Amino acid sequence: MALSVTRKYLLNLRKKIKAGDEPYIREHLHDLYPADIADILNRLNIEEAQYLYSHLGEEEAAKVLVEMEEDAREKFLASLSSQEIAERFIDNMPSDDAADVIAELPDKVQGEVLSHMEDTSQASDIVDLMTYNENTAGGLMAKEMISANIRWNVLECVREMRKQAEEVKTVYAIYVVDDDNRLLGTLSLKKLLTTPLRTRISDVYNREVISVKTNTSSEEVANIMHKYDLVVLPVVDHLGRLAGRITIDDVVNVIRKEQTEDIQKIGGMEAVDKAYMNVPFGEMIRKRSTWLVVLFIGESFTATAMSFFEDQIAKAVVLALFVPLIISSGGNTGSQASSLIIRALALNEVSLAEWWRIVRKEIGVGLMLGLILGVVGFMRVAVWSIFVNVYGPHWLSVAATVSISLVGVVLWGNLVGSLLPVFLKKIGLDPAVSSAPFVATLVDVTGLVIYFTVAALFLRGILL
């Protein structure tokens, strides 16, 4: 059953643990999913978690460990010996999960855990997986899969599946390979079950197969699986030899991680790879302060820009009243455009080669948005002038200045916000770093220049 871990629930569970109520603990855990048990363990102290964990079966314990948050898992594993980790957990995990867990351990402990593993073949697979970058297909894939030589018949394939039944828990497809283990195609389970046993695999396998290489980025893997609606994706090495397979649950984790990083970067901070409550105080300050300092220095140029127009402001103080309005409009428009393009790039809806199409589209959009805000700005000054005399007898010229400035600033902000992500991706950086605060800071400075330049043209001889 699905579980909602509330404060009241945890208090009751802690009482049962403290009382050593084993019958309740065993019966209670029996009805829970591994993800729910992991959620409970994340919230317990290490002694309580160990007691609860001791009542799990070996396979269930391995599944729960994978579902735990990294920090909680790290503390839990630190309380165990290398032999306990190997025999109780790693031996019962798929190779990809096992590699991820071992990679989190100190270097010395990693070797000890691997030496205690009963299955030397699995230990070798884990070592191989740990050589790949975690953000590539090689770092995501698992070694457990069913492959069949193209020279076999269906009966031989069935026998191979039976031999590997314990090792491969879930069979999504059978991969057809040649004598050098190069991937040739796939054989579906339906075809396997409905084809006479003496039929050669070469006569019935599907030659059309989508695969990725071990160095393909995890983000590209996610895009491919989404585009072609795949639940499993084979991975090959640089020679086309079958290396492993990636399942949809691995990709869900990648998407979640990428989205979290992008949201944090768009918010104007470095990505945090831990749960919010588990981020140490010092790390939180460091992750947030870096960009805040950069943005603060950027905003300081706003004051520098205004100093160049000090004489204009002194002669027409009314101009200063509209500075927040002008620069915020440009920043807001730029932030909108930046968010749209970042998402479009992430989903492969646009490519870098289409930058000119982006420019043409955003010029039109920016111009129309600028005209809309320009009309609103003009009406704001005109209507306000009916009731107060704050803008003086030359309110019409002031309204025109504000209106035309808004058109220029909004158009400029829209172009900057849409092209900056494209530029950053072109030079190999994450487009998400062109975050809303960064775009707003850039547009604030240039927006002031546009505003006071327009003012100099429209108010010369009137207020200036």
ROTORLO-941282 format. One record per residue (C-alpha): residue number from 1; residue in one letter; x, y, z. Coordinates in steps of 0.1 Angstrom, whole numbers, plus 5000, padded with zeros to 4 digits. Each point is the difference from the previous one (the first is absolute). Layout:
% ROTORLO-941282
{i=NUM&aa=A&east=X&north=Y&up=Z}
...
This chain:
% ROTORLO-941282
{i=1&aa=M&east=5000&north=5000&up=5000}
{i=2&aa=A&east=5011&north=5036&up=4994}
{i=3&aa=L&east=5009&north=5019&up=5031}
{i=4&aa=S&east=5000&north=5037&up=5012}
{i=5&aa=V&east=5028&north=5004&up=5026}
{i=6&aa=T&east=4985&north=5025&up=5024}
{i=7&aa=R&east=5014&north=5013&up=5033}
{i=8&aa=K&east=4973&north=4980&up=5019}
{i=9&aa=Y&east=5009&north=4969&up=4981}
{i=10&aa=L&east=5038&north=5003&up=5008}
{i=11&aa=L&east=4993&north=5006&up=5037}
{i=12&aa=N&east=4980&north=4968&up=5002}
{i=13&aa=L&east=5026&north=4981&up=4981}
{i=14&aa=R&east=5028&north=5012&up=5022}
{i=15&aa=K&east=4980&north=4988&up=5031}
{i=16&aa=K&east=4997&north=4966&up=4984}
{i=17&aa=I&east=5037&north=4999&up=4992}
{i=18&aa=K&east=5009&north=5011&up=5036}
{i=19&aa=A&east=4977&north=4973&up=5014}
{i=20&aa=G&east=5016&north=4974&up=4978}
{i=21&aa=D&east=4966&north=4990&up=4986}
{i=22&aa=E&east=5013&north=4976&up=4974}
{i=23&aa=P&east=4967&north=4984&up=4989}
{i=24&aa=Y&east=4986&north=5035&up=4993}
{i=25&aa=I&east=5032&north=5010&up=4981}
{i=26&aa=R&east=5000&north=4969&up=4978}
{i=27&aa=E&east=4963&north=5001&up=4992}
{i=28&aa=H&east=5002&north=5037&up=4993}
{i=29&aa=L&east=5030&north=4999&up=4977}
{i=30&aa=H&east=4985&north=4971&up=4981}
{i=31&aa=D&east=4972&north=5022&up=4986}
{i=32&aa=L&east=5023&north=5029&up=4989}
{i=33&aa=Y&east=5017&north=5007&up=4967}
{i=34&aa=P&east=5038&north=5004&up=5000}
{i=35&aa=A&east=4997&north=5037&up=4992}
{i=36&aa=D&east=4977&north=5005&up=5030}
{i=37&aa=I&east=5024&north=4982&up=5023}
{i=38&aa=A&east=5029&north=5021&up=4987}
{i=39&aa=D&east=4979&north=5032&up=5007}
{i=40&aa=I&east=4996&north=4988&up=5036}
{i=41&aa=L&east=5038&north=4992&up=5004}
{i=42&aa=N&east=5009&north=5034&up=4987}
{i=43&aa=R&east=4982&north=5016&up=5029}
{i=44&aa=L&east=5012&north=4977&up=5028}
{i=45&aa=N&east=5033&north=5002&up=5019}
{i=46&aa=I&east=5027&north=4975&up=4992}
{i=47&aa=E&east=4992&north=4976&up=5030}
{i=48&aa=E&east=4963&north=4999&up=4991}
{i=49&aa=A&east=5007&north=4995&up=4963}
{i=50&aa=Q&east=5024&north=4971&up=5007}
{i=51&aa=Y&east=4973&north=4983&up=5022}
{i=52&aa=L&east=4974&north=5004&up=4973}
{i=53&aa=Y&east=5024&north=4989&up=4973}
{i=54&aa=S&east=5009&north=4968&up=5019}
{i=55&aa=H&east=4964&north=4988&up=4994}
{i=56&aa=L&east=5002&north=5001&up=4962}
{i=57&aa=G&east=5007&north=4971&up=4977}
{i=58&aa=E&east=5032&north=5002&up=4979}
{i=59&aa=E&east=4984&north=5009&up=4967}
{i=60&aa=E&east=4976&north=5025&up=5016}
{i=61&aa=A&east=5029&north=5015&up=5020}
{i=62&aa=A&east=5020&north=5006&up=4967}
{i=63&aa=K&east=4970&north=5017&up=4984}
{i=64&aa=V&east=4994&north=5022&up=5030}
{i=65&aa=L&east=5037&north=5011&up=5001}
{i=66&aa=V&east=4998&north=5012&up=4964}
{i=67&aa=E&east=4969&north=5020&up=5007}
{i=68&aa=M&east=5015&north=5019&up=5030}
{i=69&aa=E&east=5013&north=5035&up=4997}
{i=70&aa=E&east=5038&north=5002&up=4994}
{i=71&aa=D&east=5008&north=5016&up=5033}
{i=72&aa=A&east=4979&north=4976&up=5021}
{i=73&aa=R&east=5014&north=4970&up=4980}
{i=74&aa=E&east=5036&north=5013&up=5006}
{i=75&aa=K&east=4995&north=5002&up=5037}
{i=76&aa=F&east=4984&north=4966&up=5001}
{i=77&aa=L&east=5027&north=4983&up=4980}
{i=78&aa=A&east=5027&north=5016&up=5022}
{i=79&aa=S&east=4986&north=4980&up=5029}
{i=80&aa=L&east=5006&north=4967&up=4982}
{i=81&aa=S&east=5030&north=4979&up=4993}
{i=82&aa=S&east=5012&north=4995&up=4964}
{i=83&aa=Q&east=4990&north=4963&up=5001}
{i=84&aa=E&east=4965&north=5009&up=5012}
{i=85&aa=I&east=4995&north=5025&up=4972}
{i=86&aa=A&east=5012&north=4975&up=4974}
{i=87&aa=E&east=4980&north=4970&up=5012}
{i=88&aa=R&east=4969&north=5017&up=5012}
{i=89&aa=F&east=4995&north=5026&up=4973}
{i=90&aa=I&east=5024&north=5000&up=4970}
{i=91&aa=D&east=4996&north=4963&up=4992}
{i=92&aa=N&east=4962&north=5006&up=4997}
{i=93&aa=M&east=5000&north=5031&up=4979}
{i=94&aa=P&east=5000&north=5005&up=4962}
{i=95&aa=S&east=5034&north=5010&up=4988}
{i=96&aa=D&east=4991&north=5037&up=4993}
{i=97&aa=D&east=4986&north=5006&up=5034}
{i=98&aa=A&east=5029&north=4981&up=5016}
{i=99&aa=A&east=5025&north=5022&up=4981}
{i=100&aa=D&east=4982&north=5031&up=5012}
{i=101&aa=V&east=5000&north=4989&up=5036}
{i=102&aa=I&east=5037&north=4989&up=5000}
{i=103&aa=A&east=5010&north=5033&up=4983}
{i=104&aa=E&east=4987&north=5019&up=5031}
{i=105&aa=L&east=5023&north=4981&up=5023}
{i=106&aa=P&east=5036&north=5010&up=5009}
{i=107&aa=D&east=5026&north=4987&up=4976}
{i=108&aa=K&east=5015&north=4976&up=5026}
{i=109&aa=V&east=4965&north=4985&up=5008}
{i=110&aa=Q&east=4992&north=4996&up=4963}
{i=111&aa=G&east=5028&north=4975&up=4995}
{i=112&aa=E&east=4991&north=4981&up=5032}
{i=113&aa=V&east=4963&north=4997&up=4990}
{i=114&aa=L&east=5009&north=4987&up=4965}
{i=115&aa=S&east=5024&north=4974&up=5015}
{i=116&aa=H&east=4972&north=4987&up=5023}
{i=117&aa=M&east=4975&north=4995&up=4971}
{i=118&aa=E&east=4991&north=4963&up=4993}
{i=119&aa=D&east=4994&north=5005&up=4963}
{i=120&aa=T&east=5034&north=5010&up=4985}
{i=121&aa=S&east=4983&north=5005&up=4966}
{i=122&aa=Q&east=4976&north=5026&up=5015}
{i=123&aa=A&east=5029&north=5017&up=5018}
{i=124&aa=S&east=5018&north=5003&up=4966}
{i=125&aa=D&east=4969&north=5015&up=4984}
{i=126&aa=I&east=4997&north=5026&up=5029}
{i=127&aa=V&east=5037&north=5010&up=4996}
{i=128&aa=D&east=4994&north=5004&up=4962}
{i=129&aa=L&east=4969&north=5022&up=5006}
{i=130&aa=M&east=5019&north=5022&up=5025}
{i=131&aa=T&east=5024&north=5010&up=4973}
{i=132&aa=Y&east=4973&north=5019&up=4981}
{i=133&aa=N&east=4990&north=5036&up=5007}
{i=134&aa=E&east=4968&north=5000&up=5020}
{i=135&aa=N&east=4984&north=5024&up=4976}
{i=136&aa=T&east=5004&north=4977&up=4970}
{i=137&aa=A&east=4981&north=4970&up=4987}
{i=138&aa=G&east=5029&north=4978&up=5014}
{i=139&aa=G&east=4994&north=5014&up=5034}
{i=140&aa=L&east=4963&north=4993&up=4998}
{i=141&aa=M&east=4999&north=4965&up=4985}
{i=142&aa=A&east=4998&north=4966&up=5017}
{i=143&aa=K&east=5018&north=4969&up=4988}
{i=144&aa=E&east=4971&north=4976&up=5007}
{i=145&aa=M&east=4983&north=4991&up=4967}
{i=146&aa=I&east=4992&north=4971&up=4977}
{i=147&aa=S&east=5020&north=4998&up=4967}
{i=148&aa=A&east=4997&north=4973&up=4973}
{i=149&aa=N&east=5025&north=4991&up=4973}
{i=150&aa=I&east=4985&north=5004&up=4965}
{i=151&aa=R&east=5010&north=4965&up=4991}
{i=152&aa=W&east=4978&north=4985&up=5028}
{i=153&aa=N&east=4965&north=4988&up=4996}
{i=154&aa=V&east=4970&north=5008&up=5023}
{i=155&aa=L&east=5005&north=4970&up=5022}
{i=156&aa=E&east=5036&north=5009&up=5008}
{i=157&aa=C&east=4989&north=5036&up=5008}
{i=158&aa=V&east=4974&north=4986&up=5024}
{i=159&aa=R&east=5026&north=4979&up=5017}
{i=160&aa=E&east=5022&north=5030&up=5004}
{i=161&aa=M&east=4972&north=5020&up=5016}
{i=162&aa=R&east=4994&north=4972&up=5025}
{i=163&aa=K&east=5037&north=5000&up=5009}
{i=164&aa=Q&east=5000&north=5037&up=5007}
{i=165&aa=A&east=4966&north=5002&up=5017}
{i=166&aa=E&east=5014&north=5006&up=5034}
{i=167&aa=E&east=5024&north=5027&up=4988}
{i=168&aa=V&east=4976&north=5019&up=4977}
{i=169&aa=K&east=4969&north=5008&up=5021}
{i=170&aa=T&east=4981&north=5018&up=4972}
{i=171&aa=V&east=5003&north=4992&up=4963}
{i=172&aa=Y&east=4989&north=5029&up=4977}
{i=173&aa=A&east=5016&north=4986&up=4968}
{i=174&aa=I&east=5025&north=4975&up=4987}
{i=175&aa=Y&east=5030&north=5016&up=4983}
{i=176&aa=V&east=5013&north=4982&up=4969}
{i=177&aa=V&east=5038&north=5001&up=4996}
{i=178&aa=D&east=5026&north=4985&up=4977}
{i=179&aa=D&east=5031&north=4980&up=5010}
{i=180&aa=D&east=5018&north=5032&up=5010}
{i=181&aa=N&east=4970&north=5011&up=5022}
{i=182&aa=R&east=4991&north=5028&up=4976}
{i=183&aa=L&east=4964&north=5010&up=5003}
{i=184&aa=L&east=4979&north=4991&up=4969}
{i=185&aa=G&east=4964&north=5003&up=5012}
{i=186&aa=T&east=4974&north=4988&up=5025}
{i=187&aa=L&east=4977&north=4971&up=5005}
{i=188&aa=S&east=4967&north=5007&up=5017}
{i=189&aa=L&east=4986&north=4977&up=5027}
{i=190&aa=K&east=4968&north=4997&up=4979}
{i=191&aa=K&east=5020&north=4988&up=4970}
{i=192&aa=L&east=5019&north=4976&up=5023}
{i=193&aa=L&east=4968&north=4985&up=5013}
{i=194&aa=T&east=4982&north=4997&up=4967}
{i=195&aa=T&east=5028&north=4987&up=4978}
{i=196&aa=P&east=5008&north=4962&up=4996}
{i=197&aa=L&east=5030&north=4990&up=5021}
{i=198&aa=R&east=5021&north=4988&up=4971}
{i=199&aa=T&east=4997&north=5034&up=4982}
{i=200&aa=R&east=5033&north=5018&up=4996}
{i=201&aa=I&east=5002&north=5034&up=5017}
{i=202&aa=S&east=5014&north=5015&up=4968}
{i=203&aa=D&east=4967&north=4994&up=4983}
{i=204&aa=V&east=4978&north=5017&up=5026}
{i=205&aa=Y&east=5019&north=5027&up=5018}
{i=206&aa=N&east=4994&north=5038&up=4995}
{i=207&aa=R&east=5029&north=5017&up=4983}
{i=208&aa=E&east=4988&north=5035&up=5009}
{i=209&aa=V&east=5014&north=5008&up=5033}
{i=210&aa=I&east=5006&north=5034&up=5017}
{i=211&aa=S&east=5032&north=5001&up=5022}
{i=212&aa=V&east=5024&north=5025&up=5016}
{i=213&aa=K&east=5037&north=4999&up=5006}
{i=214&aa=T&east=5015&north=4998&up=5034}
{i=215&aa=N&east=5012&north=5037&up=4998}
{i=216&aa=T&east=4966&north=5014&up=4990}
{i=217&aa=S&east=4989&north=5026&up=5026}
{i=218&aa=S&east=4973&north=4990&up=5024}
{i=219&aa=E&east=4979&north=5029&up=4989}
{i=220&aa=E&east=5001&north=4988&up=4964}
{i=221&aa=V&east=4991&north=4965&up=5012}
{i=222&aa=A&east=4969&north=5014&up=5017}
{i=223&aa=N&east=4991&north=5020&up=4968}
{i=224&aa=I&east=5003&north=4969&up=4978}
{i=225&aa=M&east=4979&north=4978&up=5023}
{i=226&aa=H&east=4973&north=5027&up=5002}
{i=227&aa=K&east=5000&north=5006&up=4962}
{i=228&aa=Y&east=4997&north=4963&up=4991}
{i=229&aa=D&east=4978&north=4990&up=5030}
{i=230&aa=L&east=5025&north=4974&up=5012}
{i=231&aa=V&east=5000&north=4981&up=5033}
{i=232&aa=V&east=5035&north=4986&up=4995}
{i=233&aa=L&east=5029&north=5011&up=4979}
{i=234&aa=P&east=5031&north=4979&up=4991}
{i=235&aa=V&east=5035&north=5015&up=5004}
{i=236&aa=V&east=5029&north=4991&up=4977}
{i=237&aa=D&east=5037&north=5009&up=5001}
{i=238&aa=H&east=5020&north=5018&up=4973}
{i=239&aa=L&east=5002&north=4968&up=4980}
{i=240&aa=G&east=4963&north=4993&up=5002}
{i=241&aa=R&east=5003&north=4972&up=5025}
{i=242&aa=L&east=4971&north=4996&up=5025}
{i=243&aa=A&east=5011&north=5015&up=5033}
{i=244&aa=G&east=4968&north=5003&up=5021}
{i=245&aa=R&east=4965&north=5013&up=5001}
{i=246&aa=I&east=4982&north=5030&up=5015}
{i=247&aa=T&east=4964&north=4998&up=5013}
{i=248&aa=I&east=4974&north=5027&up=5004}
{i=249&aa=D&east=5004&north=5002&up=5038}
{i=250&aa=D&east=5036&north=5010&up=4995}
{i=251&aa=V&east=4989&north=5028&up=4977}
{i=252&aa=V&east=4974&north=5013&up=5023}
{i=253&aa=N&east=5027&north=5006&up=5026}
{i=254&aa=V&east=5021&north=5018&up=4974}
{i=255&aa=I&east=4970&north=5023&up=4990}
{i=256&aa=R&east=4993&north=5008&up=5036}
{i=257&aa=K&east=5036&north=5009&up=5007}
{i=258&aa=E&east=5003&north=5021&up=4969}
{i=259&aa=Q&east=4968&north=5019&up=5007}
{i=260&aa=T&east=5011&north=5007&up=5036}
{i=261&aa=E&east=5033&north=5013&up=4988}
{i=262&aa=D&east=4984&north=5022&up=4973}
{i=263&aa=I&east=4975&north=5015&up=5024}
{i=264&aa=Q&east=5027&north=5008&up=5025}
{i=265&aa=K&east=5022&north=5016&up=4973}
{i=266&aa=I&east=4970&north=5020&up=4987}
{i=267&aa=G&east=4995&north=5012&up=5035}
{i=268&aa=G&east=5036&north=5014&up=4999}
{i=269&aa=M&east=5020&north=4975&up=5021}
{i=270&aa=E&east=5023&north=4970&up=4996}
{i=271&aa=A&east=4983&north=4966&up=4998}
{i=272&aa=V&east=4996&north=4982&up=5033}
{i=273&aa=D&east=5000&north=4962&up=4997}
{i=274&aa=K&east=4985&north=4992&up=5035}
{i=275&aa=A&east=4966&north=5002&up=5016}
{i=276&aa=Y&east=4993&north=5035&up=5013}
{i=277&aa=M&east=5001&north=4990&up=5037}
{i=278&aa=N&east=5033&north=4981&up=4995}
{i=279&aa=V&east=5020&north=5028&up=4985}
{i=280&aa=P&east=5025&north=5013&up=5026}
{i=281&aa=F&east=4998&north=5036&up=5010}
{i=282&aa=G&east=5034&north=5009&up=4986}
{i=283&aa=E&east=4993&north=4983&up=4967}
{i=284&aa=M&east=4967&north=5018&up=4996}
{i=285&aa=I&east=5017&north=5034&up=5006}
{i=286&aa=R&east=5028&north=4991&up=4975}
{i=287&aa=K&east=4975&north=4988&up=4973}
{i=288&aa=R&east=4978&north=5031&up=5003}
{i=289&aa=S&east=5026&north=5027&up=5007}
{i=290&aa=T&east=5021&north=4995&up=4969}
{i=291&aa=W&east=4973&north=5010&up=4976}
{i=292&aa=L&east=4986&north=5027&up=5023}
{i=293&aa=V&east=5034&north=5017&up=5000}
{i=294&aa=V&east=5003&north=4997&up=4962}
{i=295&aa=L&east=4965&north=5014&up=4996}
{i=296&aa=F&east=5007&north=5028&up=5025}
{i=297&aa=I&east=5031&north=5010&up=4981}
{i=298&aa=G&east=4979&north=4999&up=4968}
{i=299&aa=E&east=4973&north=5022&up=5016}
{i=300&aa=S&east=5027&north=5024&up=5012}
{i=301&aa=F&east=5005&north=5010&up=4964}
{i=302&aa=T&east=4965&north=5013&up=5000}
{i=303&aa=A&east=5012&north=5027&up=5024}
{i=304&aa=T&east=5030&north=5006&up=4978}
{i=305&aa=A&east=4977&north=5004&up=4970}
{i=306&aa=M&east=4977&north=5024&up=5018}
{i=307&aa=S&east=5030&north=5021&up=5010}
{i=308&aa=F&east=5006&north=5008&up=4963}
{i=309&aa=F&east=4966&north=5015&up=4999}
{i=310&aa=E&east=5002&north=5019&up=5032}
{i=311&aa=D&east=4996&north=5034&up=4983}
{i=312&aa=Q&east=4969&north=4989&up=4982}
{i=313&aa=I&east=4985&north=4987&up=5033}
{i=314&aa=A&east=5009&north=5032&up=5017}
{i=315&aa=K&east=4982&north=5021&up=4974}
{i=316&aa=A&east=4970&north=4977&up=4997}
{i=317&aa=V&east=4995&north=4982&up=5033}
{i=318&aa=V&east=4968&north=4985&up=4986}
{i=319&aa=L&east=5021&north=4977&up=4979}
{i=320&aa=A&east=5012&north=4982&up=5031}
{i=321&aa=L&east=4964&north=4990&up=5009}
{i=322&aa=F&east=4998&north=4977&up=4970}
{i=323&aa=V&east=5034&north=4982&up=5004}
{i=324&aa=P&east=4985&north=4970&up=5020}
{i=325&aa=L&east=4972&north=4997&up=4975}
{i=326&aa=I&east=5022&north=5000&up=4969}
{i=327&aa=I&east=5027&north=4976&up=5012}
{i=328&aa=S&east=4976&north=4976&up=5017}
{i=329&aa=S&east=4980&north=4997&up=4967}
{i=330&aa=G&east=5031&north=4991&up=4981}
{i=331&aa=G&east=5012&north=4976&up=5026}
{i=332&aa=N&east=4966&north=4983&up=5002}
{i=333&aa=T&east=4997&north=4996&up=4963}
{i=334&aa=G&east=5035&north=4987&up=4997}
{i=335&aa=S&east=4994&north=4974&up=5028}
{i=336&aa=Q&east=4969&north=4988&up=4982}
{i=337&aa=A&east=5019&north=4996&up=4967}
{i=338&aa=S&east=5029&north=4983&up=5017}
{i=339&aa=S&east=4978&north=4974&up=5018}
{i=340&aa=L&east=4982&north=4992&up=4967}
{i=341&aa=I&east=5032&north=4995&up=4980}
{i=342&aa=I&east=5017&north=4979&up=5028}
{i=343&aa=R&east=4971&north=4976&up=5000}
{i=344&aa=A&east=4999&north=4999&up=4962}
{i=345&aa=L&east=5037&north=4991&up=4999}
{i=346&aa=A&east=4996&north=4974&up=5027}
{i=347&aa=L&east=4972&north=4983&up=4981}
{i=348&aa=N&east=5018&north=5003&up=4966}
{i=349&aa=E&east=4971&north=5021&up=4987}
{i=350&aa=V&east=5026&north=5024&up=4985}
{i=351&aa=S&east=5037&north=4996&up=4990}
{i=352&aa=L&east=5029&north=5023&up=5001}
{i=353&aa=A&east=4999&north=5002&up=4962}
{i=354&aa=E&east=4966&north=5016&up=5002}
{i=355&aa=W&east=5012&north=5031&up=5020}
{i=356&aa=W&east=4990&north=5023&up=4971}
{i=357&aa=R&east=4965&north=4987&up=5001}
{i=358&aa=I&east=4999&north=5007&up=5037}
{i=359&aa=V&east=5012&north=5035&up=4994}
{i=360&aa=R&east=4973&north=5007&up=4974}
{i=361&aa=K&east=4973&north=4986&up=5022}
{i=362&aa=E&east=5011&north=5018&up=5031}
{i=363&aa=I&east=5004&north=5033&up=4983}
{i=364&aa=G&east=4963&north=4998&up=4990}
{i=365&aa=V&east=4990&north=4988&up=5034}
{i=366&aa=G&east=5021&north=5026&up=5018}
{i=367&aa=L&east=4987&north=5028&up=4979}
{i=368&aa=M&east=4964&north=4991&up=5006}
{i=369&aa=L&east=5006&north=4996&up=5038}
{i=370&aa=G&east=5018&north=5033&up=5000}
{i=371&aa=L&east=4971&north=5018&up=4982}
{i=372&aa=I&east=4975&north=4985&up=5025}
{i=373&aa=L&east=5020&north=5012&up=5030}
{i=374&aa=G&east=5008&north=5033&up=4982}
{i=375&aa=V&east=4963&north=5007&up=4997}
{i=376&aa=V&east=4994&north=4991&up=5036}
{i=377&aa=G&east=5029&north=5022&up=5011}
{i=378&aa=F&east=4987&north=5029&up=4979}
{i=379&aa=M&east=4965&north=4997&up=5015}
{i=380&aa=R&east=5015&north=4998&up=5035}
{i=381&aa=V&east=5017&north=5034&up=4996}
{i=382&aa=A&east=4970&north=5015&up=4982}
{i=383&aa=V&east=4974&north=4989&up=5025}
{i=384&aa=W&east=5021&north=5009&up=5030}
{i=385&aa=S&east=5006&north=5035&up=4986}
{i=386&aa=I&east=4962&north=5006&up=5001}
{i=387&aa=F&east=5001&north=4998&up=5038}
{i=388&aa=V&east=5034&north=5012&up=5010}
{i=389&aa=N&east=5026&north=5024&up=4986}
{i=390&aa=V&east=5030&north=4979&up=5008}
{i=391&aa=Y&east=5011&north=4998&up=4963}
{i=392&aa=G&east=4995&north=5037&up=4993}
{i=393&aa=P&east=4988&north=5017&up=4969}
{i=394&aa=H&east=5021&north=4978&up=4978}
{i=395&aa=W&east=4984&north=4968&up=5010}
{i=396&aa=L&east=4993&north=4990&up=4964}
{i=397&aa=S&east=5037&north=5000&up=4992}
{i=398&aa=V&east=5007&north=4980&up=5032}
{i=399&aa=A&east=4973&north=4975&up=4990}
{i=400&aa=A&east=5015&north=4996&up=4965}
{i=401&aa=T&east=5035&north=4995&up=5015}
{i=402&aa=V&east=4988&north=4973&up=5024}
{i=403&aa=S&east=4979&north=4983&up=4973}
{i=404&aa=I&east=5028&north=4999&up=4973}
{i=405&aa=S&east=5026&north=4990&up=5026}
{i=406&aa=L&east=4978&north=4970&up=5010}
{i=407&aa=V&east=4998&north=4988&up=4965}
{i=408&aa=G&east=5038&north=5002&up=4996}
{i=409&aa=V&east=5008&north=4984&up=5034}
{i=410&aa=V&east=4974&north=4972&up=4997}
{i=411&aa=L&east=5012&north=4992&up=4964}
{i=412&aa=W&east=5037&north=5000&up=5012}
{i=413&aa=G&east=4991&north=4979&up=5031}
{i=414&aa=N&east=4982&north=4975&up=4979}
{i=415&aa=L&east=5029&north=4996&up=4976}
{i=416&aa=V&east=5026&north=4996&up=5028}
{i=417&aa=G&east=4978&north=4975&up=5019}
{i=418&aa=S&east=4995&north=4978&up=4969}
{i=419&aa=L&east=5035&north=5001&up=4986}
{i=420&aa=L&east=5021&north=4997&up=5032}
{i=421&aa=P&east=4990&north=4963&up=5006}
{i=422&aa=V&east=5008&north=4993&up=4963}
{i=423&aa=F&east=5034&north=5016&up=5004}
{i=424&aa=L&east=5008&north=4982&up=5032}
{i=425&aa=K&east=4991&north=4966&up=4985}
{i=426&aa=K&east=5021&north=5009&up=4969}
{i=427&aa=I&east=5032&north=5004&up=5022}
{i=428&aa=G&east=4993&north=4969&up=5020}
{i=429&aa=L&east=4983&north=5014&up=5031}
{i=430&aa=D&east=4967&north=4991&up=5016}
{i=431&aa=P&east=4973&north=5024&up=4986}
{i=432&aa=A&east=4983&north=4999&up=5035}
{i=433&aa=V&east=5028&north=5023&up=5013}
{i=434&aa=S&east=4984&north=5028&up=4980}
{i=435&aa=S&east=4976&north=5002&up=5028}
{i=436&aa=A&east=4973&north=5025&up=5006}
{i=437&aa=P&east=5021&north=5021&up=5024}
{i=438&aa=F&east=5030&north=5000&up=4976}
{i=439&aa=V&east=4979&north=5011&up=4970}
{i=440&aa=A&east=4982&north=5026&up=5021}
{i=441&aa=T&east=5034&north=5014&up=5013}
{i=442&aa=L&east=5013&north=5003&up=4964}
{i=443&aa=V&east=4969&north=5016&up=4987}
{i=444&aa=D&east=4998&north=5024&up=5029}
{i=445&aa=V&east=5033&north=5017&up=4991}
{i=446&aa=T&east=4993&north=5002&up=4962}
{i=447&aa=G&east=4964&north=5010&up=5007}
{i=448&aa=L&east=5012&north=5031&up=5018}
{i=449&aa=V&east=5021&north=5010&up=4970}
{i=450&aa=I&east=4970&north=4996&up=4977}
{i=451&aa=Y&east=4977&north=5019&up=5023}
{i=452&aa=F&east=5022&north=5031&up=5004}
{i=453&aa=T&east=5010&north=5000&up=4964}
{i=454&aa=V&east=4964&north=5002&up=4990}
{i=455&aa=A&east=4994&north=5027&up=5027}
{i=456&aa=A&east=5029&north=5020&up=4985}
{i=457&aa=L&east=4984&north=4999&up=4966}
{i=458&aa=F&east=4964&north=5009&up=5011}
{i=459&aa=L&east=5005&north=5024&up=5029}
{i=460&aa=R&east=5030&north=5020&up=4986}
{i=461&aa=G&east=4990&north=5037&up=5001}
{i=462&aa=I&east=4969&north=4992&up=5021}
{i=463&aa=L&east=5013&north=4986&up=5033}
{i=464&aa=L&east=5036&north=4993&up=4991}
